[in-house]
Amino acid sequence: MPTMHTIFDRISEGSPVLDSVEVTGHGEAAGFHVDRIQALQPHHARTLDDWVQALRPYDDEAVSVASEEVYQRYITHLTGSAAHIGSGHFDAIPLTPGQDGIGGVCPGE
């Protein structure tokens, strides 16, 4: 299993990966507040695994559209992220921002 450092280095090409506390702090400094923080684990791990299984029958087509290198990088990202998220070492956490007078939560939630 690749390390999360390896996965993010390849995907984000050296851009920093911020945790929810850092993102919230930057948002608040810009005048936003966070209406909701929702951890997706373990649901996101299963989604990533499902994406890999759905893509596998189309390996040849995916490689012809992109390249073997790009395809392998994407599969490594999906499988590695699923493994790290599923093990509890990492999570995908969407944040819902809002501003005073402008709600950030979707209607019906």
Secondary structure, DSSP 8 states (H G I E B T S, - for coil): ---HHHHHHHHHTT-----HHHHHHHHHHTT-EEEEE---TTHHHHHHHHHHHHHGGGHHHHHHHS-HHHHHHHHHHHHHHHHHHHTTS-----EEEEBTTB--S-TT-
